[in-house]
Amino acid sequence: MKYLVLQSPILDAQLREQIAAIAEADQVIQVRNHVIRLNGFNESLLDDIRNWCQEHKVDMAILDELRSLSDIKILAMDMDSTLINIECVDEIAGCAGRKEEVAAITEATMRGEIKNFKESLIKRVALLEGTSADCLQTIYIDKLRLNPGAEALLETAQKHGITTLLVSGGFTFFTSRLKERLNLDYAYANQLEVLDGKLSGRVLGDILDGDAKANYISALMEQLGATPEQCIAIGDGSNDLPMMSKVQYSVAYRAKPAVQEQARFSINHSGLDAVLNFFED
């Protein structure tokens, strides 16, 4: 038997009845407010179910089995536009008066149109040369916000003993602060070079790209003896795909189309804590 998890802030009683009938569900379980699980459904009707979900802005997830959240060992997340609401490099570029130019490169990179993340980042960071490093703190305080459901997801994961990994193609200035603020176990990112209080336009050390993300989660899986079925990876851009390919629970969060096509699950309407509903408590 397969399971179908449906969730949305607008999933009310009327909509629940509609989709249960369309799916010819064997059993409907009210998981929590605005979340239901269909235990057994007519798989030949999946196209109808998907169309209904798209029309009504409902996130759907098909599960082959119900696992306990306590079985999960690793939760890995991207930072920019996944854990948080902004692309930090674009906001830094705003301080330099080059946000539109840098944001266009970022968007093309995340969509997968620019294939070489390292070259893309080098180009974008070069455009930040001369920007006051004080801009970073201003962005952290004034613009950076956690995406909806982030704290609930992380707090619940930590209560279940899940190791948390933040791995970002962004910058250590932000990941280090988020690591401390959210009590994350590990955080990795790129380090901006600062000279005389200004950004030099260069990154120190090796650039953390998609392959590096995959290497970090693979190393942690080996360290903890975790199987792909015991790991969650959440991202939104094409550079998250190598990391997501290492795990069973790959989640595209409000992601680019190419990422949603390859991820096992997509969340477009609910918060990050929607991931918790893929599991039994």
Residue pairs with C-beta under 8 A, 6 or more apart in sequence:
1 26
1 39
1 40
2 40
2 41
2 43
2 62
2 63
2 64
3 37
3 38
3 39
3 40
3 62
3 63
3 64
3 65
3 66
4 23
4 25
4 37
4 38
4 41
4 49
4 60
4 61
4 62
4 63
5 31
5 35
5 36
5 37
5 38
5 60
5 61
5 63
5 277
5 278
6 16
6 19
6 35
6 36
6 37
6 38
6 53
6 58
6 59
6 60
7 31
7 34
7 35
7 36
7 58
7 59
7 269
7 270
7 274
7 277
8 15
8 34
8 56
8 57
8 58
8 59
8 269
8 270
9 34
9 269
9 270
10 34
10 56
10 57
10 58
11 34
11 35
11 36
11 58
12 34
15 56
15 58
16 28
16 30
16 36
18 52
19 36
19 38
19 49
19 52
19 53
19 58
20 28
20 36
20 38
22 45
22 48
22 49
22 52
23 38
23 41
23 42
23 45
23 49
24 41
24 42
24 45
25 38
25 39
25 40
25 41
26 38
26 39
26 40
26 41
27 38
27 39
27 40
28 36
28 37
28 38
28 39
29 36
29 37
29 38
29 39
30 36
31 37
31 277
32 277
34 270
35 274
35 277
37 277
41 49
46 62
49 60
50 60
52 58
53 59
53 60
57 268
57 269
58 269
59 266
59 267
59 268
59 269
59 270
59 274
61 265
61 277
61 278
63 278
66 279
66 280
67 229
67 279
67 280
68 279
68 280
68 281
69 156
69 157
69 160
69 162
69 276
69 279
69 280
69 281
70 160
70 161
71 229
71 230
71 279
72 157
72 160
72 162
72 230
72 231
72 232
72 249
72 279
73 162
73 163
73 221
73 224
73 225
73 226
73 230
73 231
74 162
74 163
74 165
74 217
74 220
74 221
74 224
74 226
74 230
74 231
74 232
74 247
75 153
75 154
75 157
75 162
75 163
75 164
75 165
75 231
75 232
75 234
76 164
76 165
76 166
76 167
76 213
76 216
76 217
76 220
76 231
76 232
76 233
76 234
76 243
76 247
77 83
77 164
77 165
77 166
77 167
77 233
77 234
77 235
78 167
78 168
78 169
78 213
78 234
78 235
78 236
78 237
78 240
78 243
79 88
79 166
79 168
79 170
79 174
79 175
79 178
79 189
80 86
80 87
80 88
80 89
80 168
80 169
80 170
80 236
80 237
81 87
81 110
81 236
81 237
81 254
82 147
82 234
82 235
82 236
82 240
82 253
82 272
83 146
83 147
83 150
83 166
83 178
83 272
84 144
84 145
84 146
84 147
84 150
84 174
84 178
85 144
85 145
85 146
85 147
86 139
86 143
86 144
86 145
87 103
87 106
87 170
88 139
88 144
88 170
88 171
88 174
89 102
89 106
89 121
89 124
89 125
89 128
89 170
89 171
90 99
90 102
90 103
90 106
91 99
91 139
91 143
92 128
92 131
92 135
92 136
92 139
92 199
93 99
93 101
93 102
93 103
93 124
93 127
93 128
95 131
95 132
95 135
95 138
95 139
96 127
96 128
96 130
96 131
98 127
98 128
101 127
102 124
102 127
102 128
105 114
105 120
105 123
105 124
106 120
106 124
108 114
108 120
109 117
109 120
109 237
109 238
109 239
110 236
110 237
110 238
110 239
110 256
111 237
111 238
111 256
111 257
111 258
112 238
112 256
112 258
112 259
114 120
117 169
117 207
117 209
117 210
117 239
118 207
118 209
121 169
121 190
121 203
121 207
121 209
122 203
122 207
125 192
125 199
125 201
125 202
125 203
126 201
126 202
127 201
128 192
128 199
128 201
129 198
129 199
129 200
129 201
130 198
130 199
130 201
131 198
131 199
132 197
132 198
132 199
133 192
133 194
133 197
133 198
133 199
134 197
136 171
136 173
136 174
136 192
139 174
140 173
140 174
140 177
144 174
147 253
147 271
147 272
148 271
148 272
148 273
149 270
149 271
149 272
149 273
149 274
150 182
150 271
150 272
150 273
151 182
152 271
152 272
152 273
152 276
153 271
153 272
153 273
153 275
153 276
154 164
154 182
154 183
154 184
156 273
156 276
157 164
158 164
158 183
163 185
163 186
163 220
163 224
164 182
164 184
164 185
164 186
165 184
165 185
165 186
165 187
165 188
165 216
165 217
165 220
166 175
166 178
166 179
166 184
166 186
166 187
166 188
166 189
167 186
167 187
167 188
167 189
167 208
167 212
167 213
167 216
167 217
167 243
168 174
168 175
168 187
168 188
168 189
168 190
168 208
169 189
169 190
169 207
169 208
169 209
169 210
169 213
169 237
169 239
170 189
170 190
171 189
171 190
171 191
171 192
172 187
172 189
172 190
172 191
172 192
173 192
174 189
175 187
175 188
175 189
176 187
178 184
178 187
179 186
179 187
186 216
186 220
188 208
188 212
188 216
189 208
190 203
190 205
190 207
190 208
191 203
191 204
191 205
192 199
192 200
192 202
192 203
192 204
193 199
193 200
193 201
193 202
193 203
193 204
194 200
206 212
209 239
210 238
210 239
210 240
210 241
210 242
210 243
211 242
213 239
213 240
213 242
213 243
214 242
214 243
214 245
214 246
216 243
217 231
217 233
217 243
217 246
217 247
218 246
220 226
221 227
221 228
221 231
221 246
227 248
228 246
228 247
228 248
229 248
230 248
231 246
231 247
231 248
231 249
232 247
232 249
232 251
232 275
233 240
233 243
233 244
233 246
233 247
233 249
233 250
233 251
234 240
234 251
234 252
234 253
234 272
234 275
235 241
235 243
235 244
235 251
235 252
235 253
235 255
235 259
236 252
236 253
236 254
236 255
236 256
236 259
237 255
237 256
237 259
238 256
238 258
238 259
240 255
240 259
241 258
241 259
241 262
244 250
244 251
244 252
244 259
244 262
244 263
245 262
248 264
249 264
249 265
249 275
249 278
250 262
250 263
250 264
250 265
251 263
251 264
251 265
251 266
251 267
251 275
252 259
252 260
252 262
252 263
252 265
252 266
252 267
253 266
253 267
253 272
254 267
254 268
255 263
255 266
260 266
260 268
265 275
265 278
267 274
267 275
